[in-house]
Amino acid sequence: MVPETYEALATLDAQCGRIFREHPFYDAPDIVPALRRLIRTDEFRRATDLL
């Protein structure tokens, strides 16, 4: 049982590694404008006592 389980996990690990290496890298979204909009909201200011 152990050799079969090891072999199955090793195969799965190799497949996952191959997928990860072949996956394209995407540019991160620019979250600064969204954070600035959030900080300007009354809800954020109330939650952080910035009034």
matplotlib code that plots the C-alpha trace (Angstrom):
import matplotlib.pyplot as plt

x = [0.0, 2.7, 4.7, 1.4, 0.5, 4.0, 3.9, 0.5, 1.6, 4.9, 3.0, 0.5, 3.4, 5.2, 2.0, 1.3, 4.9, 4.7, 1.4, 2.9, 6.0, 4.1, 1.5, 2.0, 2.7, 0.1, 0.7, -0.6, -3.6, -3.1, -5.0, -3.9, -6.9, -9.3, -7.6, -7.8, -11.5, -12.0, -10.2, -12.3, -15.6, -17.5, -17.7, -14.0, -13.5, -16.1, -14.5, -11.1, -12.1, -10.6, -13.4]
y = [0.0, 2.5, 2.2, 2.8, 5.8, 7.2, 6.7, 8.4, 11.4, 11.7, 11.7, 14.3, 16.4, 16.3, 17.2, 20.1, 21.3, 21.2, 23.2, 25.8, 26.2, 26.5, 29.0, 32.5, 35.3, 38.1, 41.7, 42.6, 44.9, 48.5, 48.6, 52.1, 53.9, 51.4, 51.9, 55.7, 55.5, 53.2, 55.6, 58.5, 56.8, 57.7, 54.1, 53.7, 56.8, 55.8, 52.3, 53.8, 56.9, 59.3, 61.9]
z = [0.0, 0.9, -2.4, -4.4, -2.3, -2.6, -6.3, -6.6, -4.6, -6.5, -9.8, -8.6, -7.2, -10.6, -12.5, -10.2, -10.5, -14.3, -14.3, -12.0, -14.1, -17.3, -15.9, -17.2, -14.8, -14.7, -13.8, -10.4, -10.4, -9.3, -6.0, -5.0, -6.6, -4.9, -1.5, -1.9, -2.7, 0.4, 2.7, 1.6, 2.5, 5.7, 6.7, 6.7, 8.7, 11.2, 11.5, 12.1, 14.1, 11.6, 11.8]

ax = plt.figure().add_subplot(projection="3d")
ax.plot(x, y, z, "-o")
ax.set_aspect("equal")
plt.show()
